[in-house]
Amino acid sequence: MRKLLQINPVLRTNTSTGRIMQEIGELAMQNGWESHIAYSYGRDGILPCKSHTIPVGDRWSVAWHGIATRLADRHGLASAGATRRFVRRIEAIRPDIIHIHNIHGYFLNYRILFDYLSGIDTPVVWTVHDCWLYTGHCYYYSYAGCDKWQTGCHHCPQKNEFPASLLLDRSARNYADKKAAFTSMPKDKLIIVPVSNWIKEEMQHSFLNGYEFRGIRNGIDTDIFHACDTQETAARYGLTGKRVLLGVASVWSREKGLDDFIRLAGMLNDNEVIVLVGVDRNTRSRLPKNIVGIGRTENIHQLAELYSAATAFVNPTWQDNYPTVNLEAIACGTPVVTYRTGGSVEAVTEATGRIVEQGDLRGIIRAVRAIESRGKESFRAPCRNYALAHFRKEDRYADYLRLYDELLPRTGR
């Protein structure tokens, strides 16, 4: 039986990468593969999953990795013992394909991992969810307007941003270390999968530009994300009769548009309200009265109801790749209003939403009110049809299975 091993710091299905990884594993099993998933035990503990799971490290190794990151700016270069133990698990499994999603997240040592991966004959597929793999520190650089990653990072303007370093700036050294580790992979054994046209074009200017790129979009479960009855949800959160501007994020920050939402709240009419999902206690204390803050939803059916209840899904992100929240909203029949940012615009057409320039809050308001004036119902069917044609997880993740099958002859087995 063919064996697939996927790697990502989080397994939880209320995170986009955790859900994508689990769904790829499930589809692989339906097609005769044995599926294994490695993730950070210190981040997620033990969770139920249909694939075989490999919890990597523990809470102590994650804590030590965090200290090394905060004090020495060496994210991805701690967790040596946890990574060596994980390598022994890989040797025992002998996967036919190794599929990396993210390896940042305080749980793996990329130098040890790639020293091993570069010496075996197993093809590696690396889905690019953000920019960390080719920069000296940050996981996005658009907000800072930085292009040092194209030639060699130094004097990082985002040293204090995730993965934050409070003391040293070792972005130049990190850039060199990543370049050495990742380009140690033979070019016929590493396939890079950008999920947006934007990041594919960006990576053409990175140290990985000599590798093979295969674009595969993210997919979503369109059986879960569909237009729902919203009466109960509207009543639960006091939204009945309101125009709802919905925002969803795993972690809210200025880059995700939190500050823009707070300023936007001061521009709303009395019958308009902002709902933000994924809000923690500290963030909730900053919100004005006409912003409803909801903690991270454990139940994705509840999330689908919130998408369905919204007049528009508003995504004022300043840096992003190909956000699945846009796809989920469109699948629920709700148009998206987003800034012209990275790959966030790539699911938005005249039928599925509106694009405004970064920072144009009045443009967001005009777009939402134009949707309301035209009638959200007129968007519902076009949005749903577009989602079924482009976002179905069965279609998008089948693209991965076809890629795996294509790569299998490259192994020496």
N, C-alpha and C positions, 0 to 999 in steps of 0.2 A: 504494500500500500504506500502511495506517495505521502510524504510528510511535509507539512507547512509549519514554520515557526514564525510568529509575528512578535514584534518588540515595541512596547510603548510604556511610558511611566504610569499611565492610568488605565484602568480596566472599566471603570464605572460607565454605565450607559447614559448617565446624565452629563457626560462630557462628549464632545463631538468625536474626538479621536478614539476614545474608548468604545463608543457605539460603532464607529466605522470598523474598527478592528474586530470586534465580536461578530459583526454581520458578515464580514469577509470570511471569517473562520466558519460560520454556520453554512454559508454557501459552498465553501470548499468541501465541508463534510457531506453535504448533499450530493456532491459530485465525486465522492469516493476518496477524498483526502482524509488523512489523519491530521487534526488541527491542534497546534500548541500555541499558547500565548504567554509571553513573559512580560511581567509588569513589576512595579515597585511595591513590595509588601509594606514598606514604611508609609507609602501614600494611601494605599487602599485596603490593607489588611487581607483577609481571606474573603473572597466574593464568589457567589455562584456564577458559573459560566458553562456553556455547552462544550467548549473546547477544553483540552487539558491545560491546566494553568501552572505557571512556574513563577511563584512569588520570589522576587530577587531582593536580597538584602534584608534589612530589618529597620526598625525605627532608629536604632543607634547609628547605623551606617548612613541613613538619610540625614540625621542630625549632624554627624561629623562632616558630611559632604556640604551641608549648609554652612558650617563654620569655615571650611576651606574656601567656599565661594565668597562669603561675606568679608573675610579678612585678607584673602590672597588672590581673589579674582581668578580662581582655577576651577571654574565650573566644568564638570565632566571629567575631572582628573583625580577625584577621590574614589571611594568605594572600590578600592583595588581588590580586597578579599572577596567582596560580594561578586565582583565581575569574574574573578578566577573560578569561583564556584559555579557561576552561571556558564562559563565556557565548558566546564566539565559536564554540565547538563546537556549542552549542545552536542558534545562529543557522544554522549550516551544516546541521544535521540537520533542523531545523524539525519537532519532534515534535508529534503530535496531542494527546498527553496527557503531562504531566510528573508523575511519582509520587515524592514524597519519603518516605523512611523516616526517616533521621536526618541532620542536617547538623552536629551537634556531632561532635567527633572530630578536631580540629586540621587540617582540610583545606579549609574553605570560609569565606568572608566573607559572612555572611547579609545584611548591609546591601547589599552590591553585588548579590548574587543576587536579593534581593527587589525592589530597585530596577528590575532588569530584568524579573522575572516579573510585576510589577504593571503593566508597560507593554505587555505583549503579550496576545494574545487566547487563549492556550493555557490550558485548564483545568489546575489543579494539585490533585492528590489528595495529602493528607498523612496517612500512617498514624502514629498516635501510639503509639510503643513505650515511651516514658517521659515524664517531666514537664518536661524541660529547656526546651521551646519556650515555656512560659508562666511560668517563674520567672526570677528575677534571677541565679541562679547554679546551683542544684542540679538534679540529674536525678531525685531523689526527696526528699520532705520528711517522710514518715510517721515515720521513726525519730526525727527531731528534734522531731516534734510541732509543726511550724511551719505557720502559715496566712497569713503575710505576703503571699504571692503573690496572695491574693484582692483586696488593695487597693493593694499597691505594696511591693516588697521593700526591705529596708534592714537593716543590722547582721546580716548573714547568720550564723546559727549553724553553718553547714556550709561556711564559707569554705575550710577546709583539706581538704574532701572533693572528689571528682571533680566538675568539673574544677578541681583544687586551685589556690588562690592563696595564696602564702606571705607576701605583703606586704599589698597593698591589698584593701579590700573595696569594690567598685564595684557591688554588687548593685542599688542604687537606680538607678544610671545604666543598667546592663544591662537592668533591667526596662523602663525607658522606651524604650531602643533597640529591644528586641525588640517591644514593643507597637507602636512606630511602624513598624517594618519589616514585621511580619507582618500588621498590620491595614491596610497600604497596599494589600493585595490586594482587588480588587472582590469583593463578597460572592457574586456568581454565578460566580466563577472559582476559588474555593478551597473544596474539600470536605474536611472533617476526618473521618478514619476512626479512631475509638477502637477498640482491640481488646478492651476489657473494659467492662462496665457501670460498674465502679468509676471508671475514668478518664473516662468520658463524663460521669458525674455530677460529678466534680471540676471538669472543664473548664467546666461550666455556671456556675461561679463565677469564671472567669478572664476576661481581656480578649478572649478569642476566643469568648465566649458568643453573639455575634451571627451567627456563621457556621453553615453547614449541617453537621450531624453525621450520618454514616452508620456504624453499627456493623458491623464485619466481623471475625469471629474469626480468629485465626491457624490455619493448617492444617499438617498434617505428612504425610509420606510413609508411609502405613499399610502399603505393600508392604515397606518396610524395617523399620519399627518394628512388630514382631509378636513373639509368643512364640517363642523360639529354644531350641535345645538348649544347655544351660548347663554340661555336664560339663567341657568343655575350659576354659571361662572360670573355673569354680570351682576347677579344679585349678591353673590358671596363677597365681591370686592367693591360694591357700590358703584357699578358702572352703568346701570340701567339708564337708558336715555342719553348717554354721553358719547361723544366722539372720542375714541380711544387711540392714542398714539402709543404703540407698544415697542419696547426695547428689550432685548434679551442678551445676556452675556454670562459667561462662567465667572469672570472677575471684572468688575467695573473699574474703569480708570479714565483719565482724561483722554488717553489715546482711543479708547472705545467710545468716547463721546459723552461721558458722564457730565462734565462741566457744561457741554453744549445743551444737554437735556435740562440741566438746572437753569440755564439762561432762557431756554425755550419756554420753561414753565411760566416765566413772567410775561410771555407774549400771548398766552392762551385766552380764549373766551371762557365764559362761565360754564358753557356746555362741553368743554373740551378737557380731557384729563390725560396725563401721561402715566403709563404703567411700566415699571421696570422689573424684570425678573432676573434673579441672581444677585440680589442685594444683600450684603451682610449688615451686621448691626451698626458698624461704624459708618457705613455709607448711608444707611437709613436715617441716621441722625442729621445728615446734611440736607435731606430732601425737603423741599417746600410742601405745603399742604396739598397742592394739586398734582403731586407725584405719588402714586401708590407704589410702595416698595414691597416686593415679594421675594422671599428667600428662594434658593435654588429648588426647582421642582423635582422631586424624586419620581413622580409619575408623569411620563411623557404624554399620556392622554390628557392630563390637566394642561400641559403646555400647548397641545393642539387646540384645546378649547379656548385658551387665551389668544392664540393666533387668530382663531376664527372670530373672536369677539372684537378684534381690533378693526378700526377704520383703515388704518395703514400700519405696516411694520416700518418703523423708522430706525435706520442704522447709520448714525452720524460718526462712523468710525474713521479715524485719521490714518490708520494703517491696518491692512488686512489682506489675506490671500484669496480665499474663496469661501466665505463664511456660510456654513450650513444653515445658520438661522435664516438667512435670506431664502434658501431653498424650502425650508420647512414652512415659512409663512406663505410663500407662493403656492405650495401644495395644498394649503388650507384655504385657498381662494382669496388671500389677502395681498394686495399689492405692496411693493417695497419702495420706500423713499430712502435713498442712500447718497452719501457724498461720492464724488468722483475719486475713489480711492482704490488703488491696487486692483485686485480681482473682485472687489465687492460689486462692481458694476456689471460683471459678466453674465449674471442671470437676469438682469433687468432689461426688459424691452418696453416698447410702447404699450404692449398688452399686459405687462406684469409689474409696472411701476414707473417711477420717475427718478432721474439723476439730477442732483444739484451740486454746485461747486462747494468745495470744503469751506466750512465756516459760514455758509449762507443760511442763517437761521430763518430769515424771512422767506427764503426760497423753500425751505422745508414746510413752513406754515402754508405757503401758497399751494404747494404740491398736495398736501393733505386735504386742504379745503377744496381743491379742484377735484380730487377723488370723491369727496363727500358730495360735492355739487353734481358731479356726473352720476353718482350712485355707485356704492361699492358693489352692488349686485352685478353691475355691468362688467366688473373685473373678475368675478368669481369663476365663471366657466373658462375664460381665456387663461387665467392663472393656472387652474387645475389641468387644463389640457397641455399647457407648456410643461408643467411639472411631470406629467405622465410620459411626455415625449423625451424629457432630458434628465430627470432626476431619479428615476426608479432604481433602487439599490440593486435589484436583480440584474438590471442592464449594466450599470456601472461596475459592479463587482465581478460580473462575468468578464469584463475587460481584463481584470486582474488574472482570472483563471486562464484566459487565452494567453496572456503574457507568461504565466508560469509554464504552461504547456510548451510554449515556444522556447523557453530557456532550458527546459529539462535536457535536451540533447547536448547542452554545453557542459554538463557534469561528466565526470570521469567514471560514473557508475554504470 
